[in-house]
Amino acid sequence: MFSSALYVIAPAKLQSALITLRALLRKLMREGRSFEGHVREIASTQYLTPSDLAAWREARLGMLLRHAVLHVPFYRDLGLV
C-alpha cells in the first residue's frame, strides 16, 4: 500500500485512516466535476475525422499556449503577448 515511513510506523488505526483518506481522494479525482468534463470531451471527439481531429488538437494547443503566456512567469516574461 503506502511505502512512506509515516505509514509504516503508524499505529493500525492511523494506517486505516490514511487508507480511507487515500481512497476518498482517488474517488474524488475519478468522479469529480473535472473528470466528467474530460469524459464529455473525449466522447465528443471520439468519432471525428482525421482532419477535424487535427483542427481540434491545434485549437487545444493554442488554448494551452495562450494559458502559458498569460499565467506562467517564464513565458509571460518572453513578451509574446
N, C-alpha and C positions, 0 to 999 in steps of 0.2 A: 504494500500500500504506500505509505509515506516512507521516505528514506531520510527525512530530516532528523537531526539529533534530538530536537524537542519532542517529536512524536515517539521516538524510541525510548526515551527516558520518562515519558509522561505516564501517570497512572492510567489504569484502564478506563476510568470514567472520562478523563480528558481525551484519551485516544478516541473514545466513542463520539464525543462532542466534535472533535476535529473531523472525523469521518462524516458525520452528519452535516457539518458546515461545508465540507468539500462537495458532498452530493447536492446540497442546496445550490451552491454556486454553479455547478455544472448544469443543473436543471434550469436555472435562470438563463444561462448562456444558450442552452438548447431550445428553450421555449419562450424567450423574451421577445419583445417587440422588434428588436433589431434582427433577430433570426427570421421572424415572419416576413419581414421586408426582403431579406435575401432570398427566401424561398419563392416569394412572388416574382422577384426579378428573374430568377432562374427559370421559373415556369413561363414567364413572358418571352424569354429569349430562346427557349428550347428548340423551336422549330423555325428559326429564322434562316433565310437563305444565306449562303456564304457571303454575298456582297452586303446584305443587310447586317449580318453579324459583324463584319469588318467595320461598317459605319458605326454600329453600336459601340464597338471596342474603342474606336477613335474618339467618339463623344465622351466615353467614360475616362479615357486617358486625358482628354482635355480638361475634364472636371477635376481630376486628380492633380494635374499640373497647376491649374488655377488655385486650387486649395493650398498647394505647397507654396506658391508665390505669395499668397495672402497671409498664410499662417505660420510658415516655417522661417525663422530668422535668417538662416543661411541663404535661402532662395529669395527672400524679401530684400536682403541686402545687395543682391546682384542687380537690383533695379530693373527687373524685367517687366514691371507693370507700367 
